[in-house]
Amino acid sequence: MSKQPAEAQDTSRETNYGLRPEAARFPMMLVLSFVYPCNAKCPHCPYTQSNIRDDYRDAPFMPEALFRKIADEAGQHGAYLRISGGGEPMLHPKAKELLVYAKEAGCRIGLITNGSKFTEKTTLALLRAGVDMIEFSVDARDEATYSVVRKGLKWHKLVDNVRRMLRLRNAMNSPSKIVASGVNQKGVDIDAVEAFWREEIGVDNFIGRKFLTWGSNTRLDAERSADATPYIDTEAVPCPFIFERLNIDSRGNVMVCGYDIAANTSMGNVNHQSIAEIWHGEGFRLYREKHLAGQGRDLPLCATCPDWQYRSWQHNYWKVVNNAEAQRAITLLRLTENDDFQSSATESG
């Protein structure tokens, strides 16, 4: 019998799970559907495989006023704004200005991008602002694979943009962490992808993601996943998402969790309520109580969620951030030592 994940062996929910100290007053992370339009047609993307983007034709971009309201409140708590959504965030006409604004308001920023829309000007602006982590969704290590899994995008532009960002980050000694990610799907050698981006390109970390449904990948063959091994036993471990993050769409609607990217649920709307009020409202309280009591499957949304098993209290975004920061520090230290060595050699010569 295979060994269960460590988290599956710990059933003391009330003692070991629940709101972390960092999330007791305010969510640790706000996942923002910042943009719905996209310049790619990735076959594994739930938005490519659904009509969600059509449903958001009235709100393709998060309005500036809504974003600033979110940033102003989140900044008071140093919370992460996870900038993602149904499309490419850098297509937002005010992307650069709004991300800089959020940093100035005190937020931490985790930008997820396909890397196609960066110029030197936008790159410098984000690095100078100290955007905390920039994640490039890559999914490939060569042009041939990339043309399939990232349909519509150009491989060489991605590589050039990532290399430029790393070069400028290192030259500026910016605190920004630069990472890459890939979905572990058939037809992709995820280990080779990681090796390329870590060793040849030099990113600070690599995130290997499970092939997820997000509630909308129903048109896809479930066998496309190259690794369906669960992280947790959902009978024993509550889902961490409802205890540390909340999702906001471009209309300001708050969904229960990231699984509900179509916004079929609503916990409130930040246009009319504070985020803290929603976070401690009856909706989230019900979900948390059910999960802590081992009754998460009594909730309709959770009962049908195939992605719960891939959530983790330990193997998570915070681990990625910490590991990336450690590597960033090592990279910059090595560059400094090399510069010192070269300067010393020049002076002695």
JOZI-V693177 format. One record per backbone hydrogen bond with DSSP energy under -0.5 kcal/mol. NH is the residue of the N-H (numbers start at 1). CO is the residue of the C=O. Records with the same first field share a line. If there is no record, write none. Layout:
NH->CO / CO
This chain:
8->5
9->5 / 6
10->7
11->9
13->11
16->12
17->13
20->243
23->20
24->20 / 21
28->244
29->244
30->80
31->29 / 246
32->30 / 82
33->31 / 248
34->32 / 84
35->84
36->60
41->151
43->148
45->42
49->45
50->47
55->51
56->52 / 53
57->54
59->56
60->57
62->34
63->250
67->63
68->64
69->65
70->66
71->67
72->68
73->69
74->70
75->71
76->72 / 73
77->74
78->75
79->74
80->28
81->108
82->30 / 80
83->81 / 110
84->32 / 82
86->35
87->35
88->37
89->87 / 112
91->88
92->89
95->92
98->94
99->95
100->96
101->97
102->98
103->99
104->100
105->101
106->103
107->102
108->79
110->81
111->109 / 133
112->83
113->111 / 135
123->119
124->120
125->121
126->122
127->123
128->124
129->125
130->126
131->126
133->109
134->177
135->111 / 133
136->134 / 179
137->113 / 135
138->136 / 181
139->181
146->142
147->143
148->144 / 145
149->145
150->146
151->148
153->150
155->153
158->154
159->155
160->156
161->157
162->158
163->159
164->160
165->161
166->162
167->163
168->164
169->165
170->166
171->167
172->168
173->169
174->169
177->132
179->134 / 177
180->205
181->136
182->207
184->209
185->183
186->224
188->185
190->188
193->189
194->190
195->191
196->192
197->193
198->194
199->195
200->195 / 196
201->196
202->197
203->197
204->178
205->178
207->180
208->206
209->182 / 207
212->210
216->213
217->213
220->217
224->221
225->222
226->184
227->184
231->309
232->309
234->232
236->233
237->233
243->240
244->240 / 241
245->241
246->29
247->255
248->31
249->253
252->249
254->268
255->247 / 253
260->257
261->214 / 259
263->260
267->254
268->254
270->252
272->269
273->269
278->274
279->275
280->276
281->278
285->281
286->282
287->283
288->284
289->285
290->286
291->287
292->288
293->289
294->291
295->290
298->295
299->296
303->299
304->300
305->302
306->304
310->307
311->308
316->314
320->316
321->317
322->318
323->319
324->320
325->321
326->322
327->323
328->324
329->325
330->326
331->327
332->328
333->329
334->330
335->331
336->332
337->333
338->334
339->335
340->336
341->337
342->338
343->339
344->340
345->341
346->342
347->343
348->344
349->345
